[in-house]
Amino acid sequence: MTLLLKTSFYSHSHSSHFLSSTAMAMCSSFCPQIPYYLKEKPYFSFPSKPFFSPSFKVFSSQASNVSAKADALPARIGFLGLGIMGSPMAQNLVKAGCDVTVWNRTKSKCDPLISLGAQYMPSPEEVAASCDVTFAMLADPESAIDVACGKNGAAYGIGPGKGYVDVSTVDGDTSKMISAHIKDTGALFLEAPVSGSKKPAEDGQLIFLTAGDKSLYDTVAPLLDIMGKSRFYLGDVGNGAAMKLVVNMIMGRFCKFYTSFIL
Ligand SMILES: NC(=O)c1ccc[n+]([C@@H]2O[C@H](COP(=O)([O-])OP(=O)(O)OC[C@H]3O[C@@H](n4cnc5c(N)ncnc54)[C@H](OP(=O)(O)O)[C@@H]3O)[C@@H](O)[C@H]2O)c1
């Protein structure tokens, strides 16, 4: 499946319907059991003034865990942040045969990855300097900025020919700020927040909502396919964060709606 849609949304009546149906198309990847009639009709209202108005150009791909070919993968992959989500994501890369170098603020969380065959570097700067592509899965905007742009951060080690993929959930402004720091070095940047939780992360069933440098998206697509089941490319940096917000709202409303029937 390739080009799904390209549009802008401004007015309330059109935007709420368009936005919800776009995100619902994505939600059916997350939650195929969403009833058909809920996919067809928007069942909540957005504010009368649009709260953002991006132009999305959505490319989607249903990933297959067997699609990655070793010779198509970036040679060295860095992974920063080995929490609930980052640890299984990095493990799936190692198990798929990738050459992975890890860093985590609490070093002991690197040990299971090192046991599986990953290498360790003592700072984000050194990971980024030694890898072709570096993923970051941090707790929040503050930690994402600190690890990318702070002292010994990835921006000090990265440069032309390399890429930085932030898979943390952060707001669009944070993502744009990190992107600016990374791109100032000559490297490429992709935001790629995920939908899913611990179990989908362990099973390689995450969904990536990506935006930023398309060439980096193409480069890391086989890696996203190892860690996830679907990926969407949404254009400019900030659109991934915006779509993650929309999907969270829809899923939250759906869960509330669904539980009201079973309780
Ligand atoms: N958990 C989920 O179900 C889920 C689902 C979708 C998306 N997400 C998103 O995924 C991201 C990671 O979530 P998670 O559940 O994996 O969180 P987590 O288990 O709390 O892990 C957070 C990671 O961030 C690191 N960190 C926190 N503050 C830091 C700082 N100041 N400097 C450096 N590193 C720092 C932690 O290092 P330490 O180990 O040293 O604490 C850890 O590696 C978040 O953006 C979250 O919103 C989570």
The ligand as a Gaussian input file, in Angstrom:
#p B3LYP/6-31G(d) Opt

LIG

0 1
 N        5.593000       2.063000      27.833000
 C        4.705000       2.093000      26.840000
 O        3.735000       1.297000      26.784000
 C        4.868000       3.075000      25.710000
 C        4.093000       2.927000      24.549000
 C        4.280000       3.814000      23.475000
 C        5.217000       4.835000      23.584000
 N        5.945000       4.983000      24.729000
 C        6.930000       6.070000      24.782000
 O        8.204000       5.488000      24.692000
 C        9.151000       6.267000      25.427000
 C        9.879000       5.379000      26.419000
 O        8.926000       4.796000      27.275000
 P        9.324000       3.602000      28.257000
 O        8.031000       3.004000      28.688000
 O       10.356000       2.735000      27.638000
 O        9.943000       4.429000      29.478000
 P       10.926000       3.926000      30.615000
 O       10.836000       2.471000      30.813000
 O       10.674000       4.815000      31.781000
 O       12.377000       4.240000      30.003000
 C       12.769000       5.569000      29.849000
 C       14.178000       5.620000      29.336000
 O       14.596000       6.996000      29.339000
 C       15.798000       7.098000      30.104000
 N       15.879000       8.394000      30.743000
 C       14.958000       9.019000      31.503000
 N       15.385000      10.229000      31.887000
 C       16.632000      10.366000      31.369000
 C       17.593000      11.410000      31.401000
 N       17.370000      12.577000      32.066000
 N       18.757000      11.228000      30.744000
 C       18.997000      10.079000      30.083000
 N       18.125000       9.048000      29.999000
 C       16.951000       9.197000      30.646000
 C       15.727000       5.966000      31.098000
 O       17.021000       5.704000      31.604000
 P       17.213000       4.958000      33.019000
 O       17.068000       3.496000      32.727000
 O       18.559000       5.343000      33.465000
 O       16.117000       5.464000      33.935000
 C       15.183000       4.862000      30.211000
 O       16.175000       4.329000      29.380000
 C        8.348000       7.410000      26.079000
 O        8.473000       8.546000      25.272000
 C        6.928000       6.872000      26.062000
 O        5.970000       7.925000      26.017000
 C        5.812000       4.130000      25.789000

